[in-house]
Amino acid sequence: MNKKLGKISLIAAALLLNSYAYADYPLTCRGGGSLSIHNVGGNQVQIRFSPGAGAVTNGLQPGQCTWSDRALRDSEPRRICDSSSSASSYVAQLLNSNAYTIFQIGQGRPGCFSVTRVGP
């Protein structure tokens, strides 16, 4: 019985860790370029971007986003979803190719990062 509970506990822990894989992890985006912003109803905004070539210290071209310490993996989304009322406060900044926005990212639905907050 203990072995069975141990396996269930390990599976539950793995699922929990996977579901919070991006809890408040900074993703930096440079505005402009091919970055696109879509209002998908209500307060929900979807931002499509191109991945940067490496970590943010390697620099970003307009329309690119990347992690602070590494490039995005091929399996990671190229879309950010924000359903908070704060989206209107940064959307204009994303149109400016000289502006950078830092999103704190949480696990979203498949194919989409979710914003937990904006700022460092």
Biopython code that builds the backbone (N, CA, C, O; Angstrom):
import numpy as np
from Bio.PDB.StructureBuilder import StructureBuilder

atoms = [
    (1, "MET", "N", (0.822, -1.194, 0.000)),
    (1, "MET", "CA", (0.000, 0.000, 0.000)),
    (1, "MET", "C", (0.864, 1.254, 0.000)),
    (1, "MET", "O", (0.539, 2.216, -0.697)),
    (2, "ASN", "N", (1.951, 1.272, 0.760)),
    (2, "ASN", "CA", (2.833, 2.427, 0.783)),
    (2, "ASN", "C", (3.466, 2.691, -0.578)),
    (2, "ASN", "O", (3.614, 3.844, -0.984)),
    (3, "LYS", "N", (3.842, 1.612, -1.290)),
    (3, "LYS", "CA", (4.436, 1.780, -2.618)),
    (3, "LYS", "C", (3.442, 2.445, -3.560)),
    (3, "LYS", "O", (3.811, 3.316, -4.348)),
    (4, "LYS", "N", (2.196, 2.037, -3.479)),
    (4, "LYS", "CA", (1.158, 2.609, -4.334)),
    (4, "LYS", "C", (0.962, 4.090, -4.017)),
    (4, "LYS", "O", (0.876, 4.914, -4.927)),
    (5, "LEU", "N", (0.892, 4.429, -2.738)),
    (5, "LEU", "CA", (0.751, 5.836, -2.338)),
    (5, "LEU", "C", (1.975, 6.638, -2.736)),
    (5, "LEU", "O", (1.866, 7.799, -3.130)),
    (6, "GLY", "N", (3.153, 6.008, -2.630)),
    (6, "GLY", "CA", (4.392, 6.681, -3.032)),
    (6, "GLY", "C", (4.380, 7.033, -4.507)),
    (6, "GLY", "O", (4.775, 8.136, -4.884)),
    (7, "LYS", "N", (3.926, 6.097, -5.358)),
    (7, "LYS", "CA", (3.838, 6.359, -6.794)),
    (7, "LYS", "C", (2.824, 7.452, -7.097)),
    (7, "LYS", "O", (3.071, 8.324, -7.931)),
    (8, "ILE", "N", (1.693, 7.403, -6.422)),
    (8, "ILE", "CA", (0.671, 8.436, -6.625)),
    (8, "ILE", "C", (1.211, 9.790, -6.198)),
    (8, "ILE", "O", (0.970, 10.790, -6.874)),
    (9, "SER", "N", (1.938, 9.839, -5.088)),
    (9, "SER", "CA", (2.517, 11.095, -4.614)),
    (9, "SER", "C", (3.529, 11.644, -5.610)),
    (9, "SER", "O", (3.560, 12.848, -5.866)),
    (10, "LEU", "N", (4.355, 10.769, -6.174)),
    (10, "LEU", "CA", (5.329, 11.208, -7.165)),
    (10, "LEU", "C", (4.644, 11.750, -8.417)),
    (10, "LEU", "O", (5.067, 12.768, -8.967)),
    (11, "ILE", "N", (3.611, 11.087, -8.858)),
    (11, "ILE", "CA", (2.868, 11.555, -10.036)),
    (11, "ILE", "C", (2.214, 12.893, -9.743)),
    (11, "ILE", "O", (2.266, 13.802, -10.571)),
    (12, "ALA", "N", (1.601, 13.024, -8.579)),
    (12, "ALA", "CA", (0.965, 14.292, -8.200)),
    (12, "ALA", "C", (1.992, 15.410, -8.118)),
    (12, "ALA", "O", (1.730, 16.526, -8.566)),
    (13, "ALA", "N", (3.166, 15.119, -7.548)),
    (13, "ALA", "CA", (4.221, 16.135, -7.448)),
    (13, "ALA", "C", (4.711, 16.547, -8.831)),
    (13, "ALA", "O", (4.939, 17.731, -9.077)),
    (14, "ALA", "N", (4.875, 15.587, -9.732)),
    (14, "ALA", "CA", (5.319, 15.899, -11.092)),
    (14, "ALA", "C", (4.297, 16.763, -11.814)),
    (14, "ALA", "O", (4.664, 17.717, -12.500)),
    (15, "LEU", "N", (3.014, 16.438, -11.666)),
    (15, "LEU", "CA", (1.972, 17.243, -12.299)),
    (15, "LEU", "C", (1.946, 18.653, -11.732)),
    (15, "LEU", "O", (1.780, 19.619, -12.477)),
    (16, "LEU", "N", (2.108, 18.779, -10.427)),
    (16, "LEU", "CA", (2.112, 20.086, -9.788)),
    (16, "LEU", "C", (3.294, 20.913, -10.258)),
    (16, "LEU", "O", (3.137, 22.092, -10.574)),
    (17, "LEU", "N", (4.482, 20.310, -10.309)),
    (17, "LEU", "CA", (5.664, 21.034, -10.781)),
    (17, "LEU", "C", (5.507, 21.454, -12.233)),
    (17, "LEU", "O", (5.883, 22.567, -12.601)),
    (18, "ASN", "N", (4.957, 20.580, -13.055)),
    (18, "ASN", "CA", (4.767, 20.899, -14.467)),
    (18, "ASN", "C", (3.777, 22.040, -14.644)),
    (18, "ASN", "O", (3.971, 22.881, -15.522)),
    (19, "SER", "N", (2.734, 22.095, -13.845)),
    (19, "SER", "CA", (1.717, 23.124, -14.014)),
    (19, "SER", "C", (2.190, 24.491, -13.553)),
    (19, "SER", "O", (1.576, 25.500, -13.899)),
    (20, "TYR", "N", (3.262, 24.548, -12.784)),
    (20, "TYR", "CA", (3.803, 25.829, -12.341)),
    (20, "TYR", "C", (5.199, 26.075, -12.904)),
    (20, "TYR", "O", (5.994, 26.798, -12.304)),
    (21, "ALA", "N", (5.495, 25.485, -14.035)),
    (21, "ALA", "CA", (6.829, 25.559, -14.607)),
    (21, "ALA", "C", (7.294, 26.980, -14.875)),
    (21, "ALA", "O", (8.498, 27.237, -14.860)),
    (22, "TYR", "N", (6.388, 27.902, -15.116)),
    (22, "TYR", "CA", (6.776, 29.269, -15.439)),
    (22, "TYR", "C", (6.290, 30.268, -14.395)),
    (22, "TYR", "O", (6.121, 31.445, -14.715)),
    (23, "ALA", "N", (6.063, 29.843, -13.176)),
    (23, "ALA", "CA", (5.505, 30.733, -12.162)),
    (23, "ALA", "C", (6.401, 31.952, -11.970)),
    (23, "ALA", "O", (7.517, 31.842, -11.463)),
    (24, "ASP", "N", (5.901, 33.107, -12.379)),
    (24, "ASP", "CA", (6.614, 34.376, -12.234)),
    (24, "ASP", "C", (8.035, 34.341, -12.777)),
    (24, "ASP", "O", (8.981, 34.711, -12.082)),
    (25, "TYR", "N", (8.177, 33.904, -14.001)),
    (25, "TYR", "CA", (9.475, 33.871, -14.651)),
    (25, "TYR", "C", (9.509, 34.992, -15.688)),
    (25, "TYR", "O", (8.588, 35.092, -16.499)),
    (26, "PRO", "N", (10.549, 35.843, -15.689)),
    (26, "PRO", "CA", (10.548, 37.027, -16.558)),
    (26, "PRO", "C", (10.818, 36.736, -18.038)),
    (26, "PRO", "O", (11.805, 36.095, -18.399)),
    (27, "LEU", "N", (9.916, 37.224, -18.868)),
    (27, "LEU", "CA", (10.047, 37.157, -20.317)),
    (27, "LEU", "C", (10.096, 38.603, -20.806)),
    (27, "LEU", "O", (9.151, 39.363, -20.595)),
    (28, "THR", "N", (11.187, 38.980, -21.452)),
    (28, "THR", "CA", (11.357, 40.349, -21.929)),
    (28, "THR", "C", (11.002, 40.424, -23.403)),
    (28, "THR", "O", (11.429, 39.587, -24.199)),
    (29, "CYS", "N", (10.220, 41.430, -23.760)),
    (29, "CYS", "CA", (9.804, 41.625, -25.146)),
    (29, "CYS", "C", (10.216, 43.017, -25.613)),
    (29, "CYS", "O", (10.106, 43.995, -24.873)),
    (30, "ARG", "N", (10.688, 43.088, -26.841)),
    (30, "ARG", "CA", (10.952, 44.371, -27.476)),
    (30, "ARG", "C", (9.789, 44.653, -28.411)),
    (30, "ARG", "O", (9.413, 43.801, -29.216)),
    (31, "GLY", "N", (9.231, 45.823, -28.307)),
    (31, "GLY", "CA", (8.069, 46.175, -29.113)),
    (31, "GLY", "C", (8.386, 46.328, -30.595)),
    (31, "GLY", "O", (9.539, 46.231, -31.012)),
    (32, "GLY", "N", (7.347, 46.566, -31.375)),
    (32, "GLY", "CA", (7.488, 46.803, -32.809)),
    (32, "GLY", "C", (7.717, 45.533, -33.596)),
    (32, "GLY", "O", (7.364, 44.438, -33.158)),
    (33, "GLY", "N", (8.315, 45.694, -34.770)),
    (33, "GLY", "CA", (8.617, 44.554, -35.622)),
    (33, "GLY", "C", (7.388, 43.756, -35.976)),
    (33, "GLY", "O", (6.333, 44.317, -36.273)),
    (34, "SER", "N", (7.526, 42.441, -35.945)),
    (34, "SER", "CA", (6.420, 41.550, -36.310)),
    (34, "SER", "C", (5.509, 41.234, -35.134)),
    (34, "SER", "O", (4.568, 40.452, -35.274)),
    (35, "LEU", "N", (5.774, 41.831, -33.976)),
    (35, "LEU", "CA", (4.932, 41.589, -32.805)),
    (35, "LEU", "C", (3.517, 42.061, -33.114)),
    (35, "LEU", "O", (3.322, 43.172, -33.608)),
    (36, "SER", "N", (2.535, 41.223, -32.824)),
    (36, "SER", "CA", (1.146, 41.603, -33.094)),
    (36, "SER", "C", (0.309, 41.464, -31.833)),
    (36, "SER", "O", (0.546, 40.581, -31.009)),
    (37, "ILE", "N", (-0.666, 42.342, -31.698)),
    (37, "ILE", "CA", (-1.523, 42.389, -30.522)),
    (37, "ILE", "C", (-2.963, 42.256, -30.986)),
    (37, "ILE", "O", (-3.406, 42.988, -31.871)),
    (38, "HIS", "N", (-3.690, 41.323, -30.389)),
    (38, "HIS", "CA", (-5.081, 41.096, -30.765)),
    (38, "HIS", "C", (-5.964, 41.130, -29.529)),
    (38, "HIS", "O", (-5.676, 40.465, -28.533)),
    (39, "ASN", "N", (-7.033, 41.899, -29.595)),
    (39, "ASN", "CA", (-8.047, 41.877, -28.546)),
    (39, "ASN", "C", (-9.004, 40.762, -28.924)),
    (39, "ASN", "O", (-9.625, 40.799, -29.986)),
    (40, "VAL", "N", (-9.122, 39.767, -28.048)),
    (40, "VAL", "CA", (-9.968, 38.621, -28.362)),
    (40, "VAL", "C", (-11.258, 38.622, -27.549)),
    (40, "VAL", "O", (-11.872, 37.578, -27.328)),
    (41, "GLY", "N", (-11.652, 39.803, -27.114)),
    (41, "GLY", "CA", (-12.910, 39.951, -26.391)),
    (41, "GLY", "C", (-12.699, 40.270, -24.931)),
    (41, "GLY", "O", (-11.798, 39.739, -24.282)),
    (42, "GLY", "N", (-13.542, 41.142, -24.427)),
    (42, "GLY", "CA", (-13.425, 41.540, -23.027)),
    (42, "GLY", "C", (-12.078, 42.186, -22.780)),
    (42, "GLY", "O", (-11.634, 43.024, -23.564)),
    (43, "ASN", "N", (-11.437, 41.808, -21.711)),
    (43, "ASN", "CA", (-10.105, 42.321, -21.389)),
    (43, "ASN", "C", (-8.989, 41.466, -21.958)),
    (43, "ASN", "O", (-7.818, 41.801, -21.778)),
    (44, "GLN", "N", (-9.309, 40.373, -22.637)),
    (44, "GLN", "CA", (-8.263, 39.447, -23.068)),
    (44, "GLN", "C", (-7.507, 39.942, -24.291)),
    (44, "GLN", "O", (-8.089, 40.322, -25.307)),
    (45, "VAL", "N", (-6.182, 39.920, -24.150)),
    (45, "VAL", "CA", (-5.267, 40.325, -25.224)),
    (45, "VAL", "C", (-4.345, 39.154, -25.518)),
    (45, "VAL", "O", (-3.881, 38.477, -24.600)),
    (46, "GLN", "N", (-4.079, 38.913, -26.796)),
    (46, "GLN", "CA", (-3.092, 37.915, -27.202)),
    (46, "GLN", "C", (-1.991, 38.633, -27.968)),
    (46, "GLN", "O", (-2.252, 39.414, -28.883)),
    (47, "ILE", "N", (-0.766, 38.352, -27.576)),
    (47, "ILE", "CA", (0.406, 38.979, -28.183)),
    (47, "ILE", "C", (1.221, 37.883, -28.846)),
    (47, "ILE", "O", (1.655, 36.938, -28.188)),
    (48, "ARG", "N", (1.423, 38.009, -30.134)),
    (48, "ARG", "CA", (2.257, 37.039, -30.869)),
    (48, "ARG", "C", (3.614, 37.688, -31.108)),
    (48, "ARG", "O", (3.705, 38.866, -31.453)),
    (49, "PHE", "N", (4.666, 36.896, -30.919)),
    (49, "PHE", "CA", (6.021, 37.427, -31.030)),
    (49, "PHE", "C", (6.930, 36.410, -31.699)),
    (49, "PHE", "O", (6.566, 35.247, -31.869)),
    (50, "SER", "N", (8.110, 36.862, -32.074)),
    (50, "SER", "CA", (9.159, 35.975, -32.582)),
    (50, "SER", "C", (10.130, 35.723, -31.435)),
    (50, "SER", "O", (10.338, 36.603, -30.600)),
    (51, "PRO", "N", (10.724, 34.537, -31.383)),
    (51, "PRO", "CA", (11.670, 34.256, -30.301)),
    (51, "PRO", "C", (13.017, 34.937, -30.550)),
    (51, "PRO", "O", (13.488, 35.021, -31.684)),
    (52, "GLY", "N", (13.623, 35.419, -29.467)),
    (52, "GLY", "CA", (14.974, 35.963, -29.566)),
    (52, "GLY", "C", (15.977, 34.845, -29.798)),
    (52, "GLY", "O", (15.672, 33.673, -29.577)),
    (53, "ALA", "N", (17.174, 35.209, -30.244)),
    (53, "ALA", "CA", (18.195, 34.212, -30.570)),
    (53, "ALA", "C", (18.849, 33.578, -29.346)),
    (53, "ALA", "O", (19.440, 32.503, -29.445)),
    (54, "GLY", "N", (18.746, 34.236, -28.199)),
    (54, "GLY", "CA", (19.373, 33.707, -26.992)),
    (54, "GLY", "C", (18.765, 34.364, -25.776)),
    (54, "GLY", "O", (17.612, 34.794, -25.798)),
    (55, "ALA", "N", (19.549, 34.440, -24.712)),
    (55, "ALA", "CA", (19.101, 35.126, -23.504)),
    (55, "ALA", "C", (18.949, 36.616, -23.790)),
    (55, "ALA", "O", (19.501, 37.121, -24.768)),
    (56, "VAL", "N", (18.210, 37.314, -22.948)),
    (56, "VAL", "CA", (17.955, 38.741, -23.165)),
    (56, "VAL", "C", (19.257, 39.543, -23.240)),
    (56, "VAL", "O", (19.299, 40.575, -23.909)),
    (57, "THR", "N", (20.315, 39.092, -22.570)),
    (57, "THR", "CA", (21.597, 39.806, -22.623)),
    (57, "THR", "C", (22.223, 39.767, -24.013)),
    (57, "THR", "O", (23.126, 40.551, -24.305)),
    (58, "ASN", "N", (21.756, 38.864, -24.872)),
    (58, "ASN", "CA", (22.239, 38.801, -26.262)),
    (58, "ASN", "C", (21.581, 39.851, -27.135)),
    (58, "ASN", "O", (21.989, 40.059, -28.278)),
    (59, "GLY", "N", (20.551, 40.523, -26.597)),
    (59, "GLY", "CA", (19.840, 41.550, -27.358)),
    (59, "GLY", "C", (18.605, 40.992, -28.037)),
    (59, "GLY", "O", (18.480, 39.788, -28.260)),
    (60, "LEU", "N", (17.698, 41.898, -28.359)),
    (60, "LEU", "CA", (16.457, 41.541, -29.039)),
    (60, "LEU", "C", (16.250, 42.449, -30.242)),
    (60, "LEU", "O", (16.564, 43.639, -30.200)),
    (61, "GLN", "N", (15.731, 41.885, -31.290)),
    (61, "GLN", "CA", (15.297, 42.663, -32.443)),
    (61, "GLN", "C", (13.850, 43.083, -32.190)),
    (61, "GLN", "O", (13.168, 42.460, -31.377)),
    (62, "PRO", "N", (13.367, 44.126, -32.869)),
    (62, "PRO", "CA", (11.956, 44.501, -32.704)),
    (62, "PRO", "C", (11.032, 43.307, -32.954)),
    (62, "PRO", "O", (11.199, 42.565, -33.922)),
    (63, "GLY", "N", (10.050, 43.138, -32.053)),
    (63, "GLY", "CA", (9.082, 42.059, -32.183)),
    (63, "GLY", "C", (9.494, 40.744, -31.555)),
    (63, "GLY", "O", (8.767, 39.756, -31.662)),
    (64, "GLN", "N", (10.653, 40.711, -30.897)),
    (64, "GLN", "CA", (11.132, 39.475, -30.286)),
    (64, "GLN", "C", (10.956, 39.483, -28.771)),
    (64, "GLN", "O", (10.947, 40.537, -28.135)),
    (65, "CYS", "N", (10.816, 38.281, -28.208)),
    (65, "CYS", "CA", (10.772, 38.078, -26.761)),
    (65, "CYS", "C", (11.702, 36.922, -26.416)),
    (65, "CYS", "O", (11.923, 36.027, -27.232)),
    (66, "THR", "N", (12.246, 36.948, -25.196)),
    (66, "THR", "CA", (13.099, 35.863, -24.745)),
    (66, "THR", "C", (13.181, 35.847, -23.226)),
    (66, "THR", "O", (12.800, 36.809, -22.559)),
    (67, "TRP", "N", (13.682, 34.750, -22.694)),
    (67, "TRP", "CA", (13.891, 34.610, -21.255)),
    (67, "TRP", "C", (15.137, 35.369, -20.838)),
    (67, "TRP", "O", (15.977, 35.707, -21.672)),
    (68, "SER", "N", (15.252, 35.632, -19.556)),
    (68, "SER", "CA", (16.402, 36.372, -19.048)),
    (68, "SER", "C", (17.694, 35.553, -19.122)),
    (68, "SER", "O", (18.782, 36.121, -19.213)),
    (69, "ASP", "N", (17.579, 34.226, -19.083)),
    (69, "ASP", "CA", (18.784, 33.402, -19.013)),
    (69, "ASP", "C", (18.992, 32.439, -20.185)),
    (69, "ASP", "O", (20.011, 31.751, -20.247)),
    (70, "ARG", "N", (18.041, 32.388, -21.103)),
    (70, "ARG", "CA", (18.172, 31.447, -22.227)),
    (70, "ARG", "C", (17.168, 31.795, -23.320)),
    (70, "ARG", "O", (16.248, 32.591, -23.134)),
    (71, "ALA", "N", (17.389, 31.163, -24.464)),
    (71, "ALA", "CA", (16.431, 31.292, -25.573)),
    (71, "ALA", "C", (15.197, 30.445, -25.290)),
    (71, "ALA", "O", (15.239, 29.534, -24.464)),
    (72, "LEU", "N", (14.113, 30.742, -25.969)),
    (72, "LEU", "CA", (12.926, 29.905, -25.861)),
    (72, "LEU", "C", (13.204, 28.558, -26.516)),
    (72, "LEU", "O", (13.929, 28.469, -27.506)),
    (73, "ARG", "N", (12.625, 27.533, -25.955)),
    (73, "ARG", "CA", (12.725, 26.207, -26.564)),
    (73, "ARG", "C", (11.717, 26.119, -27.704)),
    (73, "ARG", "O", (10.736, 26.861, -27.731)),
    (74, "ASP", "N", (11.960, 25.218, -28.635)),
    (74, "ASP", "CA", (11.041, 25.034, -29.758)),
    (74, "ASP", "C", (9.638, 24.678, -29.286)),
    (74, "ASP", "O", (8.656, 25.026, -29.942)),
    (75, "SER", "N", (9.536, 23.986, -28.151)),
    (75, "SER", "CA", (8.236, 23.541, -27.643)),
    (75, "SER", "C", (7.484, 24.625, -26.871)),
    (75, "SER", "O", (6.328, 24.416, -26.504)),
    (76, "GLU", "N", (8.107, 25.778, -26.617)),
    (76, "GLU", "CA", (7.455, 26.833, -25.844)),
    (76, "GLU", "C", (6.624, 27.749, -26.737)),
    (76, "GLU", "O", (6.961, 27.962, -27.902)),
    (77, "PRO", "N", (5.546, 28.288, -26.190)),
    (77, "PRO", "CA", (4.642, 29.130, -26.982)),
    (77, "PRO", "C", (5.315, 30.377, -27.560)),
    (77, "PRO", "O", (6.343, 30.837, -27.064)),
    (78, "ARG", "N", (4.719, 30.894, -28.594)),
    (78, "ARG", "CA", (5.136, 32.169, -29.207)),
    (78, "ARG", "C", (3.999, 33.166, -29.065)),
    (78, "ARG", "O", (3.829, 34.069, -29.884)),
    (79, "ARG", "N", (3.226, 32.977, -28.005)),
    (79, "ARG", "CA", (2.048, 33.805, -27.771)),
    (79, "ARG", "C", (1.906, 34.042, -26.272)),
    (79, "ARG", "O", (2.121, 33.138, -25.464)),
    (80, "ILE", "N", (1.545, 35.259, -25.915)),
    (80, "ILE", "CA", (1.289, 35.644, -24.531)),
    (80, "ILE", "C", (-0.187, 35.991, -24.435)),
    (80, "ILE", "O", (-0.713, 36.706, -25.288)),
    (81, "CYS", "N", (-0.860, 35.490, -23.403)),
    (81, "CYS", "CA", (-2.273, 35.800, -23.186)),
    (81, "CYS", "C", (-2.423, 36.530, -21.855)),
    (81, "CYS", "O", (-1.897, 36.095, -20.831)),
    (82, "ASP", "N", (-3.140, 37.633, -21.886)),
    (82, "ASP", "CA", (-3.379, 38.412, -20.669)),
    (82, "ASP", "C", (-4.848, 38.776, -20.616)),
    (82, "ASP", "O", (-5.374, 39.413, -21.529)),
    (83, "SER", "N", (-5.504, 38.371, -19.547)),
    (83, "SER", "CA", (-6.924, 38.692, -19.401)),
    (83, "SER", "C", (-7.155, 39.671, -18.255)),
    (83, "SER", "O", (-8.288, 39.865, -17.815)),
    (84, "SER", "N", (-6.077, 40.287, -17.775)),
    (84, "SER", "CA", (-6.227, 41.257, -16.693)),
    (84, "SER", "C", (-6.566, 42.634, -17.262)),
    (84, "SER", "O", (-6.381, 42.896, -18.451)),
    (85, "SER", "N", (-7.051, 43.478, -16.413)),
    (85, "SER", "CA", (-7.381, 44.841, -16.858)),
    (85, "SER", "C", (-6.137, 45.679, -17.068)),
    (85, "SER", "O", (-6.229, 46.785, -17.599)),
    (86, "SER", "N", (-4.964, 45.179, -16.662)),
    (86, "SER", "CA", (-3.731, 45.954, -16.813)),
    (86, "SER", "C", (-3.185, 45.941, -18.241)),
    (86, "SER", "O", (-2.276, 46.711, -18.551)),
    (87, "ALA", "N", (-3.714, 45.090, -19.111)),
    (87, "ALA", "CA", (-3.207, 44.996, -20.480)),
    (87, "ALA", "C", (-3.218, 46.351, -21.182)),
    (87, "ALA", "O", (-2.306, 46.659, -21.950)),
    (88, "SER", "N", (-4.227, 47.148, -20.929)),
    (88, "SER", "CA", (-4.315, 48.454, -21.592)),
    (88, "SER", "C", (-3.174, 49.388, -21.196)),
    (88, "SER", "O", (-2.883, 50.343, -21.916)),
    (89, "SER", "N", (-2.522, 49.124, -20.057)),
    (89, "SER", "CA", (-1.442, 49.999, -19.599)),
    (89, "SER", "C", (-0.123, 49.770, -20.335)),
    (89, "SER", "O", (0.751, 50.637, -20.292)),
    (90, "TYR", "N", (0.047, 48.649, -20.998)),
    (90, "TYR", "CA", (1.321, 48.383, -21.674)),
    (90, "TYR", "C", (1.200, 48.146, -23.173)),
    (90, "TYR", "O", (2.221, 48.097, -23.860)),
    (91, "VAL", "N", (0.011, 47.999, -23.697)),
    (91, "VAL", "CA", (-0.165, 47.680, -25.118)),
    (91, "VAL", "C", (0.484, 48.730, -26.017)),
    (91, "VAL", "O", (1.138, 48.372, -26.997)),
    (92, "ALA", "N", (0.321, 49.995, -25.714)),
    (92, "ALA", "CA", (0.924, 51.056, -26.542)),
    (92, "ALA", "C", (2.441, 50.946, -26.557)),
    (92, "ALA", "O", (3.072, 51.224, -27.577)),
    (93, "GLN", "N", (3.026, 50.548, -25.448)),
    (93, "GLN", "CA", (4.483, 50.392, -25.363)),
    (93, "GLN", "C", (4.967, 49.301, -26.315)),
    (93, "GLN", "O", (6.067, 49.397, -26.858)),
    (94, "LEU", "N", (4.151, 48.260, -26.522)),
    (94, "LEU", "CA", (4.545, 47.162, -27.401)),
    (94, "LEU", "C", (4.574, 47.573, -28.879)),
    (94, "LEU", "O", (5.114, 46.844, -29.711)),
    (95, "LEU", "N", (4.014, 48.703, -29.199)),
    (95, "LEU", "CA", (4.059, 49.201, -30.578)),
    (95, "LEU", "C", (5.368, 49.920, -30.874)),
    (95, "LEU", "O", (5.705, 50.130, -32.039)),
    (96, "ASN", "N", (6.102, 50.294, -29.849)),
    (96, "ASN", "CA", (7.331, 51.072, -29.975)),
    (96, "ASN", "C", (8.537, 50.136, -30.035)),
    (96, "ASN", "O", (8.785, 49.390, -29.089)),
    (97, "SER", "N", (9.279, 50.168, -31.123)),
    (97, "SER", "CA", (10.427, 49.269, -31.289)),
    (97, "SER", "C", (11.600, 49.632, -30.377)),
    (97, "SER", "O", (12.548, 48.854, -30.261)),
    (98, "ASN", "N", (11.553, 50.785, -29.736)),
    (98, "ASN", "CA", (12.606, 51.162, -28.792)),
    (98, "ASN", "C", (12.230, 50.857, -27.349)),
    (98, "ASN", "O", (13.000, 51.156, -26.436)),
    (99, "ALA", "N", (11.062, 50.269, -27.128)),
    (99, "ALA", "CA", (10.582, 49.993, -25.775)),
    (99, "ALA", "C", (10.674, 48.504, -25.462)),
    (99, "ALA", "O", (10.484, 47.654, -26.332)),
    (100, "TYR", "N", (10.965, 48.215, -24.220)),
    (100, "TYR", "CA", (11.058, 46.845, -23.732)),
    (100, "TYR", "C", (10.041, 46.662, -22.608)),
    (100, "TYR", "O", (9.885, 47.539, -21.759)),
    (101, "THR", "N", (9.355, 45.527, -22.604)),
    (101, "THR", "CA", (8.385, 45.199, -21.565)),
    (101, "THR", "C", (8.771, 43.861, -20.963)),
    (101, "THR", "O", (9.073, 42.911, -21.685)),
    (102, "ILE", "N", (8.760, 43.789, -19.643)),
    (102, "ILE", "CA", (9.056, 42.538, -18.946)),
    (102, "ILE", "C", (7.744, 41.983, -18.409)),
    (102, "ILE", "O", (7.050, 42.627, -17.623)),
    (103, "PHE", "N", (7.426, 40.785, -18.849)),
    (103, "PHE", "CA", (6.236, 40.080, -18.381)),
    (103, "PHE", "C", (6.671, 39.010, -17.393)),
    (103, "PHE", "O", (7.625, 38.276, -17.653)),
    (104, "GLN", "N", (5.989, 38.916, -16.277)),
    (104, "GLN", "CA", (6.184, 37.785, -15.373)),
    (104, "GLN", "C", (5.207, 36.722, -15.856)),
    (104, "GLN", "O", (3.998, 36.948, -15.907)),
    (105, "ILE", "N", (5.742, 35.569, -16.207)),
    (105, "ILE", "CA", (4.976, 34.535, -16.895)),
    (105, "ILE", "C", (4.601, 33.403, -15.951)),
    (105, "ILE", "O", (5.415, 32.929, -15.159)),
    (106, "GLY", "N", (3.352, 32.988, -16.058)),
    (106, "GLY", "CA", (2.860, 31.810, -15.359)),
    (106, "GLY", "C", (2.416, 30.803, -16.394)),
    (106, "GLY", "O", (2.323, 31.123, -17.579)),
    (107, "GLN", "N", (2.147, 29.612, -15.963)),
    (107, "GLN", "CA", (1.694, 28.567, -16.884)),
    (107, "GLN", "C", (0.322, 28.930, -17.429)),
    (107, "GLN", "O", (-0.607, 29.159, -16.654)),
    (108, "GLY", "N", (0.183, 28.986, -18.699)),
    (108, "GLY", "CA", (-1.094, 29.288, -19.330)),
    (108, "GLY", "C", (-1.700, 28.038, -19.921)),
    (108, "GLY", "O", (-1.294, 26.917, -19.611)),
    (109, "ARG", "N", (-2.663, 28.248, -20.765)),
    (109, "ARG", "CA", (-3.227, 27.093, -21.461)),
    (109, "ARG", "C", (-2.247, 26.681, -22.554)),
    (109, "ARG", "O", (-1.343, 27.449, -22.880)),
    (110, "PRO", "N", (-2.400, 25.509, -23.119)),
    (110, "PRO", "CA", (-1.450, 25.057, -24.140)),
    (110, "PRO", "C", (-1.302, 26.086, -25.266)),
    (110, "PRO", "O", (-2.291, 26.598, -25.792)),
    (111, "GLY", "N", (-0.063, 26.373, -25.619)),
    (111, "GLY", "CA", (0.219, 27.296, -26.708)),
    (111, "GLY", "C", (0.198, 28.762, -26.333)),
    (111, "GLY", "O", (0.302, 29.621, -27.208)),
    (112, "CYS", "N", (0.066, 29.071, -25.045)),
    (112, "CYS", "CA", (-0.046, 30.473, -24.651)),
    (112, "CYS", "C", (0.517, 30.680, -23.239)),
    (112, "CYS", "O", (0.085, 30.023, -22.292)),
    (113, "PHE", "N", (1.475, 31.591, -23.105)),
    (113, "PHE", "CA", (1.953, 31.981, -21.787)),
    (113, "PHE", "C", (0.918, 32.892, -21.144)),
    (113, "PHE", "O", (0.258, 33.665, -21.839)),
    (114, "SER", "N", (0.768, 32.812, -19.832)),
    (114, "SER", "CA", (-0.129, 33.736, -19.151)),
    (114, "SER", "C", (0.676, 34.751, -18.360)),
    (114, "SER", "O", (1.748, 34.432, -17.846)),
    (115, "VAL", "N", (0.172, 35.955, -18.261)),
    (115, "VAL", "CA", (0.835, 37.044, -17.547)),
    (115, "VAL", "C", (0.342, 37.050, -16.104)),
    (115, "VAL", "O", (-0.860, 37.132, -15.852)),
    (116, "THR", "N", (1.281, 36.962, -15.154)),
    (116, "THR", "CA", (0.914, 37.083, -13.757)),
    (116, "THR", "C", (1.023, 38.533, -13.315)),
    (116, "THR", "O", (0.273, 38.989, -12.450)),
    (117, "ARG", "N", (1.970, 39.258, -13.919)),
    (117, "ARG", "CA", (2.097, 40.703, -13.713)),
    (117, "ARG", "C", (3.075, 41.252, -14.737)),
    (117, "ARG", "O", (3.779, 40.496, -15.407)),
    (118, "VAL", "N", (3.112, 42.563, -14.853)),
    (118, "VAL", "CA", (4.025, 43.231, -15.783)),
    (118, "VAL", "C", (5.026, 44.031, -14.968)),
    (118, "VAL", "O", (4.646, 44.764, -14.054)),
    (119, "GLY", "N", (6.283, 43.894, -15.291)),
    (119, "GLY", "CA", (7.345, 44.603, -14.588)),
    (119, "GLY", "C", (8.378, 43.634, -14.059)),
    (119, "GLY", "O", (8.150, 42.425, -13.996)),
    (120, "PRO", "N", (9.526, 44.190, -13.678)),
    (120, "PRO", "CA", (10.620, 43.322, -13.177)),
    (120, "PRO", "C", (10.282, 42.654, -11.854)),
    (120, "PRO", "O", (11.096, 41.904, -11.316)),
]
sb = StructureBuilder()
sb.init_structure("model")
sb.init_model(0)
sb.init_chain("A")
sb.init_seg("    ")
for serial, (resi, resn, name, xyz) in enumerate(atoms, 1):
    if name == "N":
        sb.init_residue(resn, " ", resi, " ")
    sb.init_atom(name, np.array(xyz, "f"), 0.0, 1.0, " ", f" {name:<3s}", serial, name[0])
structure = sb.get_structure()
